[in-house]
Amino acid sequence: MKRDELKKAIDYYRTKVKEEMASEKEINGQFIGPRNPTRKMDLEDIIHPKRPFLSKDVENDVDSIYVTTFRFGTLKKPVSMVKCGHGTDLVGGMEFGSQLVQKGFIKSVKDLAPVFAKYKLGILDIFMEKDVNNGKKMDIMVYECIECGGLPNIGEPVCYFETGIITGILKELTHKEVFAEEVRCWASGYSFCHFSVEINHDPEGSLESQ
């Protein structure tokens, strides 16, 4: 995805973020977006992703095939494996994110969005970043996420792998303690995934200096 197209996509989805967060509900501590809750996911949901920006530069429905293949391995786990599968996805994502930095694919925070778009993981947007007493807080949005774009609202986030990737990348870049949690997701009724990130570091450490 070219830089101008990436900016266009981020500008479009930032408007959606503001609209949907303004009309969201909170149920039992979980944020729920404006899309109506539906049944649980089935095969038809998984094989019909909605990625209008990320699918523009490919032909013959290749993006849909790519996304579907990924989801077969992450979303169609036996019920007995789902809980432990979430932990496995998280750890696997952390290791993958760490490797992206170690192998030179990502050298700084500025590389996150281009790398995510190039490898079709999603359109990453550092929506908010601020210094706090013990480090830094970030709101990272991922639009057209490979894990969940187009899925029904099942009332809970599903992007454990992406949570792990973000954690692994930032931990490897900063060498600090990183905690990331997905607090909003396409699968909880939104048009985006929202990862709340905390980076704890000493007073002399900073994300920009890495």
Sequence and secondary structure as in RCSB ss.txt:
>XXXX:A:sequence
MKRDELKKAIDYYRTKVKEEMASEKEINGQFIGPRNPTRKMDLEDIIHPKRPFLSKDVENDVDSIYVTTFRFGTL
KKPVSMVKCGHGTDLVGGMEFGSQLVQKGFIKSVKDLAPVFAKYKLGILDIFMEKDVNNGKKMDIMVYECIECGG
LPNIGEPVCYFETGIITGILKELTHKEVFAEEVRCWASGYSFCHFSVEINHDPEGSLESQ
>XXXX:A:secstr
  HHHHHHHHHHHHHHHHHHHHT EEETTEEE SS B S   HHHHT    TTTTTT  TTHHHHHHHHHHHHHT
   GGGHHHHHHHHHHHHHHHHHHHHHTTS  SGGGHHHHHHHTTS EEEEEEEEEETTEEEEEEEEES TTTTT
  B SS   HHHHHHHHHHHHHHH SEEEEEEEE GGGT SSEEEEEEEE  TT  STT 
